[in-house]
Structures are given as structure tokens and as C-alpha cells.
Amino acid sequence: MRLSFYGHNDKVIRKAVEILSSGGLIIYPTDTVYALGCASLNTTALAKLAKIKNAKKTKPPVSLVCFSISQAAEYTGQMDNATFRVLKSYLPGPFTFILPVTQKLPKALGNRNSIGVRIPNHDGICGLIDALGQPLASASLHHADEVRDYTTDPDEIEQDWGSVVDLFIDSGFGGNKPSTVVDLSGNTPEIIRQGVGVFS
């Protein structure tokens, strides 16, 4: 299924929440590239996502896409002041921050000491996550051609991925450069991947 999604569309959000809540997978737009996602607390959906990514389902290769810092903190645990200030300065925006996990994560997300957190600057997707009531577990949607890396054309995305997801949320041509990944789990911030966002 492919639905157009420009801005905030309650009809699309309702359909996406219905699919995600029943263990479905979606492709959705962000403020950078298109991504593959599912409900973060649904073990069955996470296993499907791990299979697509050829990864062990015991520790799905995902980031949490949240609609707010406070929602992220429900999963990572209490943040120190320095971490909170960094997140407040750069989010929402084209960044993925790797945060230490100071409490037990839901079993579906596996046993890990840190996890990536993303809050995209995309009102429609943040509205979807808010309506879902839990973060999206999200993984990169890479192109088969390593030179191109990310698919930007919605028709091509549907052709390549339509058979393995339950919903493709089409928001037009996507970006071809991902979020900047910054590791905040150590003593000092470390840029793991330079993407669209400029971190200083």
C-alpha cells in the first residue's frame, strides 16, 4: 500500500498506526532520507525488520525515532544535564544521538548498553509517533547500488521495497544524505558518521 503524505495528514496517520500496531512494517519519510520502521515494542515486527536487514533478531539494528526528548528518556533512562543540553540544542533535526541506556530496555529491543535516538524535523512523522504511543524502531533504507547508497525516487522505492513492507508513506523525492550520528555515550561527544547535520 502506498499513501501520499505531505505535511500532517490524519487519515494517513490513522492507517499507519493501525498497521504498526498490528506488527506491520512501513517505509516513511524523515527530514533526511527515507527509512524502514516498525513499532519499537512489537517483538514480531522487530524480528521481521532484523530479517530484512540480515541481522540477529536478538539485537535488532535499529535506532529509536521519537517525537520528543522526554519520550526518548522513557527508554534510555534519566539523562545528565550535559546530554540534555546537547539534545535540546540540535533536536528536532538531522541527527542521530547514541545515548547510554541507564535502565532496562523493553525486551523487544534486546540487551544493549546504548541506543541511537532520532527526533526528525518532520511534523507529520512526529505526529504519527505521538499517535502510536511509542517510538518507531528504525533502520536505514539502503540502495542495492553501493555508489548511490540511498534511494530518493518514490517509484523506485516502491519497486524495490513494496513487497516487503505493509505501507509506503510517500512524501515525494527524499534526500540522499543521512543524519549525522554523534556518540554521547562516552566522556566526550564523538562524530561517528558525518551526514546532513553540522555538529560543533
Secondary structure, 3 states (H helix, E strand, C coil): CEEECCCCCHHHHHHHHHHHHCCCCEEECCCCCCEEEEECCCHHHHHHHHHHCCCCCCCCCCEEECCCHHHHHHHHCCCCHHHHHHHHHHCCCCEEEEEECCCCCCHHHCCCCEEEEECCCCHHHHHHHHHHCCCEEEEECECCCCCCCECCCHHHHHHHHCCCCCEEEECCCCCCCCCEEEECCCCCCEEEECCCCCCC
